[in-house]
Amino acid sequence: MRVESPIRKRRPEAGIALLIAIFVLLLISIVAIALIVSSGTESALAGNYRSATGVYYAALAGLEEGRGRLAGKNSNSFKTTAPGFLPPPGTPLAVGSPIYIINPVSGETVAPWDPGSTYPDTEFNPEFSSSGYSLPNPSPSTPSLSTVAGVQGPLYKWVRINAVSEKSLNLDVAPYDGTKSLSTPVFYDGTQLNVSNSGAQVLEITSLAVLTNGSQKLLQYLVAPTGPDLSFPSALTLDGSILNFQASGNTDFYVNGLDQQDGGSCSPVEPPKPGIGTINSTATNDVISGIQNSRRGNYIGIATSYPPPPSPSVEAVIPMPFPFQSISTLDNISPPGLVQKISAAGVADYVVAGPATSLPDLGSPTKMVVTIVGNPNSDPGTNGDLTLSGSINGYGLLVVTGNLTLDGDVSWHGIILVVGQGRMYITSYGLGKIDGAVLIARTRHSDYTSRPSLAGVTFETTNVNYGNNGFYYNSCWVQAAQPFSFYKILSFHEISQ
């Protein structure tokens, strides 16, 4: 018997499931690899962003340390932490003479003035070589204060502070003459840059930060100190009608409007000023009538020479410089006048209750202090009388809102404002003198309530042949005593590397 076995046909789909599985697995692998690559890219981007942000803020921290330490009101100012690091008060920082703050980590050397060092300053010479300057090697430096209690601060390496010129800025500033000075420092008068020594000197602050991963950033500020920029028209300015003026009979008593500049070199020497400045011809005649004929040659200044002629240097100043023109600009609560701005936090070093017979701090040639006697920030104010006796040598800006009495060997270097009661007395023999400028103005009634307008002022010395050595205009001490509160940022940019 014949047995036949059936022939089965193979289905064409046999093995397709394996191919599909392999394809899906391959697709999943590709997607997984793409996700891994993408994740790595995102991580790299995030890391780069962190580095860029970190190094930017590290460099910015360096700029801010430099700017903060320039301000004399800062407890960590150069004046306090590095005496002598900057030029004496009133002396501009010379173009081409940079100073550095250095911030090395442990065991590291930071010497930006050395082109062979790890962190050289490669920016100074491109800015100043066309002016004929090259980076001094070495340059003055002082340590950073960013490291506290052994904890490393921001990782900037150095901060450079230097003066600028028109050439280094590649900028023609006022007066606009089409040329760019190579070495004349640039100043800022509150409105514009200038090379006329008007206002405050402009400084450049440059900061280099380098992170451990090699990220670098170079940032730069232009800054200038801001605050009342006081300009005085005479050695002794009487800002009001004359209630009483009685001069000294002492042969050694002088009122001299010629710029003395014995407190430092703050070139240029200012033009001659009157020994005494008044508000009008009537006040001028009242002052002259209070000066003994035999002593009129002791009042030296504009329109006089040395030896002086018999006519005293007493001149009307019209108009009176701002902000001495009115009560609203001189002693006003809202908006604040000059006295109120000076007494503000961060400007005044001391506000002393009157009547006072001493001051908490007389300052020094390298530490000018700002002191207010009384309380000008209320109406009525409070007693602002001050009597200084004995042997005293003070430095800075002194604002007396009551009566000021000097008795003995009292000297002051800087500015004295007798604003409020507007009375100044010199009561006995002494060898002291005032170097700088003095202004007397009466802005308040005897009960310290505000007056509607400036009133008569009083200046008296004992009318015998003795008294102190007088008043000598000195632009160096006037500049040094200016009550600057902080350094304003004029420009900010990142430098390509």
PAKE-265886 format. One line per 4 residues: number of its first residue (from 1); their letters; for each residue x, y negated, z of C-alpha. Coordinates in steps of 0.001 Angstrom, whole numbers, plus 524288, in hexadecimal, padded with zeros to 5 digits. Example, Ala and Ser with C-alpha at 12.3 -4.5 7.8 and 13.67 -1.06 7.14 Angstrom:
2
1> AS> 8300C 81194 81E78; 83566 80424 81BE4
This chain:
497
1> MRVE> 80000 80000 80000; 80579 7F309 7FC07; 8057B 7E834 8061B; 806B5 7DA57 80124
5> SPIR> 80BA9 7CF7B 809FC; 80603 7C1F4 807A5; 80F1D 7B71C 80302; 80DF5 7AADD 80B6B
9> KRRP> 810FD 79D8C 805D3; 819FB 7948F 80E3A; 813A1 787D1 811D8; 81B14 77BF6 80C8A
13> EAGI> 819E1 774B2 819B6; 822B0 77E3D 820D1; 82DA4 77698 8289C; 827B3 768E5 826E6
17> ALLI> 82554 767A4 83592; 833D6 768F8 83834; 8370A 75E65 82E73; 82CF8 75560 8345C
21> AIFV> 83240 757F2 841F8; 84026 7551A 83D91; 83BBF 74892 836E4; 83448 743E0 842DB
25> LLLI> 83FD8 746FE 84B7D; 848C2 73F6F 84259; 83F61 733E5 84261; 83EAD 733E6 85123
29> SIVA> 84D81 73458 851C0; 84E9C 728BD 848A1; 844CC 72114 850AB; 84BEF 724B7 85D2D
33> IALI> 85901 7209B 85782; 852F0 713D3 852E7; 84D81 71155 86078; 85AB0 7140E 866A2
37> VSSG> 86188 70AED 85D13; 85725 7008B 85F20; 85840 701E9 86DC6; 866F5 7005E 86CF4
41> TESA> 8656D 6F457 86468; 85BB0 6EE72 86E02; 864EA 6F159 8792A; 87025 6EB1D 871C1
45> LAGN> 867EA 6DF2E 86EA0; 863B5 6DE11 87CCC; 871BD 6DF92 88129; 87650 6D546 87797
49> YRSA> 86B89 6CC2C 87C2E; 86F50 6CE68 88A52; 87D80 6CB9E 8872A; 87A38 6BF81 87F3D
53> TGVY> 87138 6BA73 889DD; 87AAF 6BDC3 894BA; 88671 6B74F 88E61; 87E3C 6AB5D 88AC1
57> YAAL> 879CE 6A936 898BD; 8877B 6ABFA 89DDD; 88CD5 6A119 89533; 88181 69848 89914
61> AGLE> 884B2 69AC5 8A767; 89268 695DF 8A4B7; 88D28 6896B 89E82; 8844C 6871D 8AA24
65> EGRG> 88F2E 68949 8B406; 89770 67F3B 8ACF1; 88C31 6758C 8ABFB; 8884F 67790 8BA22
69> RLAG> 895FF 675CC 8BF82; 897A5 668F3 8B850; 88CA9 662FE 8C072; 89205 65CC8 8CCBA
73> KNSN> 8859C 65FEE 8D473; 887F1 66E84 8D2B2; 88E07 674BA 8DEC9; 89686 67CC8 8D585
77> SFKT> 89A90 67116 8CD50; 8A880 66FAA 8C89F; 8A961 663FF 8D1BE; 8A74B 66D32 8DD3C
81> TAPG> 8ACF0 67A3B 8D8D2; 8B838 675C8 8D021; 8BCA8 66813 8D426; 8C561 66206 8C9DD
85> FLPP> 8C088 66B45 8BF41; 8B9BE 65FFB 8B851; 8BF3F 65231 8B6A2; 8BD0C 64879 8C1BB
89> PGTP> 8AF99 64209 8C279; 8ADD7 637E7 8B7EC; 8B878 63DA7 8AF34; 8B3C6 6440E 8A289
93> LAVG> 8B858 651C1 89F29; 8C210 6503D 89405; 8BF3B 65607 886B5; 8C815 661B1 8843D
97> SPIY> 8C95F 6653B 892AA; 8C023 670A1 89554; 8BDF8 67708 8A27C; 8B93F 684ED 8A4C0
101> IINP> 8B13E 68D14 8AE16; 8B632 69B0D 8AD5E; 8AE70 6A708 8B183; 8B683 6B39B 8B0B5
105> VSGE> 8B1FD 6C0B3 8B5F1; 8BACA 6C7A9 8BF99; 8C87E 6C9A4 8BA3D; 8C5DE 6C1F6 8ADDF
109> TVAP> 8CD36 6B613 8A8C5; 8C58A 6AB57 8A212; 8CE1D 6A0EF 89BB0; 8C65F 69AAC 89087
113> WDPG> 8D158 6911A 88D71; 8DA48 69C87 889BE; 8D796 6A0DE 87BAA; 8DD51 6AE39 87ED1
117> STYP> 8D465 6B0C5 88A69; 8C896 6B9C5 88AB4; 8BEA9 6AEC2 88A3B; 8C4E5 6A349 882EB
121> DTEF> 8BDC7 6968C 88071; 8BD52 69696 871AC; 8B3C0 68B38 870DC; 8BB79 67FCF 8767E
125> NPEF> 8C586 67E44 86BA8; 8BB8B 67E93 86077; 8B448 67386 8673F; 8BFEA 66B11 86AF1
129> SSSG> 8CB2E 66E39 861B3; 8C66F 663FA 857FD; 8C76B 65A10 86321; 8D5AB 65DAB 86591
133> YSLP> 8D357 66608 871B4; 8D66A 67438 87471; 8D272 67C4F 8801B; 8DBDE 67993 88B77
137> NPSP> 8E29D 685F1 89041; 8E040 6873C 89B6B; 8D430 67F0C 89E4C; 8CED1 67B8F 8ABD1
141> STPS> 8C596 685EE 8B120; 8BDAC 6895F 8BD21; 8B6DD 6961C 8C0ED; 8A87C 6986F 8BE88
145> LSTV> 89F3D 698A8 8CA29; 89610 6A291 8C3E8; 89B7C 6AE0D 8CBC0; 894F1 6AE20 8D926
149> AGVQ> 89865 6B74A 8E463; 8A08E 6BF88 8DB30; 89526 6C1C1 8D1C7; 89902 6BE92 8C3D0
153> GPLY> 890DC 6B3C5 8BDC1; 88DA1 6B1D2 8AF4A; 8982B 6B71B 8A64B; 89C80 6AAB5 89FC3
157> KWVR> 8AB36 6A9AC 89EB1; 8ADBF 69B2B 89E3F; 8A748 68DEB 89D7F; 8AE1A 68268 89726
161> INAV> 8AAD9 67445 89A9C; 8B062 66985 89211; 8AE36 65BC3 88D20; 8A9C0 659C3 87F27
165> SEKS> 8ACA5 64FBB 874A3; 8A5A1 64C0A 8682D; 8AF7D 65431 8608E; 8ADC0 66069 868CB
169> LNLD> 89F05 65F35 8675E; 8A057 65B6B 85906; 89686 650BF 85C00; 8968D 641FC 85AA1
173> VAPY> 89039 63C2E 866CA; 88CEA 62E3A 86ABC; 891DB 624C5 86671; 88FF0 62B3A 85936
177> DGTK> 89BE3 626F6 8518A; 89D8B 6325C 84833; 8A9CB 63765 84F05; 8ABF6 6421B 858FF
181> SLST> 8B529 63EFE 86432; 8BF41 6495D 8676A; 8C175 646FE 875E0; 8B761 63D49 87B23
185> PVFY> 8AE3B 64449 884A9; 89FBD 64486 88177; 895E3 63EE5 88B2E; 88724 63FB9 88CC4
189> DGTQ> 87F55 633BD 890EF; 87271 63AC3 8930C; 86E1A 6386B 88510; 8795C 63B3F 87BDB
193> LNVS> 88763 63FD5 87B06; 8918E 6351A 879FB; 8A027 63250 87A77; 89E42 62536 8815F
197> NSGA> 8A044 62A84 88F2E; 891CE 627FC 89186; 88B3F 63136 89B0C; 89103 63E36 89F1F
201> QVLE> 89B3A 646B8 8988F; 89679 6521E 89059; 89CBD 65F36 8935E; 89CC0 66BF9 88BCE
205> ITSL> 89AFB 678F1 892E8; 89E5A 68590 88BBF; 89C5C 6933C 89160; 8A13E 6A081 88CB3
209> AVLT> 89AC3 6ACED 891C5; 89F8E 6BAB7 88EDE; 89895 6C713 89377; 89F12 6D423 8963D
213> NGSQ> 899CA 6D98E 88954; 8A0CD 6CEC9 881D5; 8951A 6C5E4 87F4C; 89936 6B798 87ED6
217> KLLQ> 89237 6AA80 87EC8; 89777 69C8D 87DFB; 88E17 6919D 881DF; 88FFC 682EE 88314
221> YLVA> 8898E 6772D 889AD; 88B73 6689F 8882B; 887F4 66245 89534; 88819 654E8 89BA7
225> PTGP> 884D7 6509F 8A985; 877B8 649DF 8AB02; 87294 6409D 8B526; 87293 631FA 8B7A0
229> DLSF> 87DEB 62C1C 8B016; 87FE6 61FCC 8B80B; 8869F 61427 8B1D5; 889EB 60873 8BA60
233> PSAL> 88B74 5FA9B 8B523; 8947D 5F5E4 8C006; 89C1F 5F9E9 8CBFB; 89141 5F4C8 8D4D6
237> TLDG> 883C7 5F396 8CEA9; 87901 5EBDC 8D57F; 86C7F 5F092 8CF1B; 862FC 5E609 8D35A
241> SILN> 861FD 5D81F 8D7F1; 86B7B 5D440 8E2C6; 86567 5D3F4 8F03C; 8729E 5D1A4 8F68E
245> FQAS> 8809D 5D29E 8F1AD; 88BE9 5D01E 8FAEE; 8999A 5D330 8F62A; 8A5A9 5D6A4 8FDEB
249> GNTD> 8AFD9 5CC8E 90143; 8BA80 5D6ED 9019E; 8C5A9 5D44E 8F82A; 8C672 5E318 8F5AB
253> FYVN> 8B814 5E465 8F1F4; 8B65E 5E5F7 8E325; 8AB2E 5E925 8DA22; 8B18B 5EE07 8CDA2
257> GLDQ> 8AA76 5F1CB 8C11D; 8B6BA 5F632 8B9EC; 8B6E5 604FD 8B837; 8C0C6 60A29 8C20E
261> QDGG> 8C0F8 618AA 8BE33; 8C973 61C9D 8C9B3; 8C121 628AE 8CC21; 8C5B5 62FAE 8BFE8
265> SCSP> 8C72B 62DE9 8B151; 8B9B2 62C63 8AB72; 8BD84 62575 89EF9; 8B9A3 61C51 89934
269> VEPP> 8BACD 6114D 8A2FA; 8ADCD 60A26 8A326; 8AD48 5FBCA 89F27; 8ADA7 5F1A6 8AA07
273> KPGI> 8A11C 5EFDC 8B1B9; 89CDD 5E4EE 8BAC2; 8A15F 5E62F 8C8AF; 89333 5E3D2 8CCBA
277> GTIN> 88795 5E5E4 8C3B6; 87A9B 5DEF1 8C5DC; 86D47 5DE9F 8BF4C; 86CE7 5D059 8BB00
281> STAT> 873CB 5C341 8BBE0; 86C9A 5BF80 8C861; 871C6 5CB99 8CF34; 87F41 5C8D9 8C9B8
285> NDVI> 87F4F 5BB21 8CF88; 87A64 5C05A 8DC98; 885B2 5CA05 8DD21; 88FEE 5C000 8D95C
289> SGIQ> 88AF4 5B6BD 8E3CA; 88D7B 5C171 8EDDB; 89BDD 5C29E 8EA2B; 8A5A1 5B986 8F0AF
293> NSRR> 8AC94 5B0B2 8E70C; 8B9BF 5B5B2 8EBB8; 8B5E5 5C3E3 8E8EF; 8AF91 5C292 8DB96
297> GNYI> 8BBE5 5C78C 8D50A; 8B9DE 5D49B 8DC01; 8AE5A 5D7C8 8D30F; 8B491 5DD69 8C6D0
301> GIAT> 8AEE2 5E2FC 8BA5C; 8A94F 5DEC2 8AD5E; 8AC85 5D0CA 8A99D; 8B7B3 5D0B7 8B365
305> SYPP> 8C5C9 5D510 8B354; 8D00A 5D867 8BD4E; 8D46C 5D019 8C418; 8C628 5CBDF 8C3F6
309> PPSP> 8C1BE 5BDEF 8C1B9; 8B9D6 5B725 8CC4B; 8ACAF 5BAFB 8C646; 8A75B 5C7CF 8CBDC
313> SVEA> 8A36B 5D2D8 8C2A9; 894C9 5D2BF 8C55B; 88C52 5D4DC 8B95A; 87E03 5D73C 8B638
317> VIPM> 87C22 5E4AC 8B009; 870EB 5E417 8A647; 86AF9 5EDBE 8A48D; 86E89 5F5C8 8B05C
321> PFPF> 87258 603B6 8AC57; 8681E 60E5E 8ACDA; 8636F 61323 8B6A7; 8662F 60722 8BF08
325> QSIS> 85C5B 5FE87 8B7DD; 85026 600DD 8C007; 84A7E 607D4 8CBD2; 8438B 61197 8C2F9
329> TLDN> 850A7 61694 8BDE4; 85887 6149F 8CA45; 84FF9 618B4 8D5D3; 84316 61EE3 8D1E3
333> ISPP> 83C92 62B42 8D6DE; 834AC 62F06 8CAC9; 83A47 62F8F 8C0CB; 846E2 630B9 8C88F
337> GLVQ> 85059 62567 8C82E; 85F0A 6262D 8C921; 85F96 6277B 8D7EC; 85563 63244 8D7CC
341> KISA> 85CB1 639B2 8CD17; 86957 638CD 8D4B5; 862CB 63DA8 8E128; 85CF8 6498B 8DA2A
345> AGVA> 860E7 6574B 8DDDA; 86CE2 65BAF 8D67B; 871C3 64DC3 8D4B8; 87389 64851 8E270
349> DYVV> 87D11 64F6E 8EB34; 8777F 64931 8F781; 86B45 641A9 8FB53; 86DCD 63B22 90873
353> AGPA> 86380 63567 91172; 865EC 62763 91598; 869EF 61FE7 91D1C; 876F7 626E4 91B9E
357> TSLP> 884A0 623CB 92078; 88BCE 62EB2 9196F; 88B18 63741 90D5A; 88B7C 64633 90D35
361> DLGS> 895DE 646C1 902A2; 89EC3 63BEF 8FD9C; 8A336 643EC 8F1E5; 8B0BB 64397 8EBDA
365> PTKM> 8B715 63FCF 8DEE8; 8B3C6 64D51 8D983; 8A6A9 64EAD 8E059; 89DAF 64323 8DE30
369> VVTI> 89154 643A9 8E686; 883D6 63DE3 8E442; 87D81 638DA 8F0C1; 87050 6323D 8F2CA
373> VGNP> 86D4C 62B0F 8FF7F; 85EAC 62A3A 90261; 85332 63013 8FB08; 84FE4 6291E 8EE41
377> NSDP> 84628 633AB 8EA31; 83ACC 62E3A 8F211; 83390 62150 8F2F2; 8365C 61C0E 8FCBB
381> GTNG> 843E8 621DC 8FD7E; 84B9B 623CD 909EE; 85663 61C3D 91098; 86256 61CB7 907D6
385> DLTL> 86C1D 6148B 90F8B; 87A5D 618C5 90F90; 88594 6132D 91799; 89354 61814 914BE
389> SGSI> 89DD0 61475 91EA3; 8AC27 6172E 920DF; 8B57B 61D54 91740; 8AD7E 623CE 90C67
393> NGYG> 8B11B 62823 8FEA7; 8A58F 62D1D 8F6B5; 8A3E8 63287 8E8F2; 897CA 633CB 8E099
397> LLVV> 88A6E 62D98 8DF00; 8845F 62743 8EAFF; 87637 62282 8EAA6; 871C3 61A58 8F646
401> TGNL> 86337 61755 8F68E; 86444 60E2E 9023E; 86EF4 604EB 906E2; 87D38 60889 9049E
405> TLDG> 8870A 60393 90EA0; 895C4 60586 90D64; 89DC0 60338 919A7; 8AC3A 60644 91971
409> DVSW> 8B550 60D0C 90FE0; 8AA86 6125D 9072E; 8AE3C 61652 8F94C; 8A5BF 61CB1 8EF00
413> HGII> 8A9A5 62262 8E1D3; 89E2E 62389 8D884; 890B6 61D4C 8D872; 888DF 616B3 8E32C
417> LVVG> 87A7E 61363 8E0D2; 8740E 60B1A 8EB60; 86629 60CBC 8E662; 85A3E 60ACD 8EEE8
421> QGRM> 85CB0 5FFEB 8F89C; 8677F 5FA48 8F01F; 87078 5F576 8FAF2; 87F14 5F7A4 8FCB3
425> YITS> 8875C 5F28B 907EA; 89602 5F2BD 90A88; 89733 5EF19 918C7; 8A55D 5EFDF 91D03
429> YGLG> 8B381 5F070 918D1; 8B7F4 5FC6E 9116F; 8C160 6011D 90714; 8B7B5 60949 8FF6F
433> KIDG> 8B2E7 60687 8F1A9; 8A8E1 60B56 8E7EF; 8AE49 61181 8DB75; 8A3BE 613BD 8D157
437> AVLI> 8972B 60BD1 8D0F9; 88CC8 606B6 8DA62; 87ECC 602BB 8D748; 8756B 5FC1E 8E0CA
441> ARTR> 866D0 5FB6A 8DDF0; 85AE5 5F936 8E67D; 84FB3 601FC 8E254; 84816 60378 8EF20
445> HSDY> 841E6 5FB30 8F9AE; 8478F 5FB6C 90772; 83DE4 6065B 90AE8; 8434C 60E55 8FF64
449> TSRP> 836FD 60D3B 8F732; 83956 60AEC 8E8C3; 83A3E 5FD3B 8E369; 83408 5F960 8D66F
453> SLAG> 840C1 5F34B 8D17D; 84F01 5F1A2 8D50F; 85128 5E802 8E02E; 85C3A 5E016 8E621
457> VTFE> 8689F 5E720 8EA4C; 87237 5E45F 8F546; 88100 5E589 8F57D; 8885F 5E07D 90147
461> TTNV> 89631 5E12E 9066A; 89ADE 5DA82 912C0; 89E20 5CCB5 90EBD; 8ABB9 5CC36 9148F
465> NYGN> 8B91D 5CF8B 90F8A; 8B76C 5DE23 9101C; 8AF47 5E8EC 90A10; 8B21A 5F505 90224
469> NGFY> 8BA3B 5F520 8F5B2; 8AE8B 5F3F0 8ECC5; 8A8A6 5FA30 8E0B2; 8B045 5FF26 8D4F6
473> YNSC> 8A9B8 60460 8C8BE; 8AF34 611B5 8C52D; 8A995 61963 8B9C4; 8B06C 62601 8BDF5
477> WVQA> 8A970 6265D 8CB04; 89C99 62210 8C4DD; 89D44 62D4D 8BB28; 8A168 6370D 8C58B
481> AQPF> 895F0 6334A 8CE52; 88B66 634DB 8C3EB; 88094 63D95 8C988; 88048 647D6 8BECA
485> SFYK> 8778D 65335 8C278; 87A06 65D79 8B7E8; 87FDD 65FC4 8AA7B; 8760E 65F0D 89F67
489> ILSF> 87743 66884 893F4; 87883 6608B 88782; 87A56 66C17 87E41; 87B7E 67AEB 87EAC
493> HEIS> 87FF4 68485 87459; 885EA 691E3 8721A; 89334 6927C 86B94; 89568 69CF7 8614F
497> Q> 8A0AC 6A650 863CD
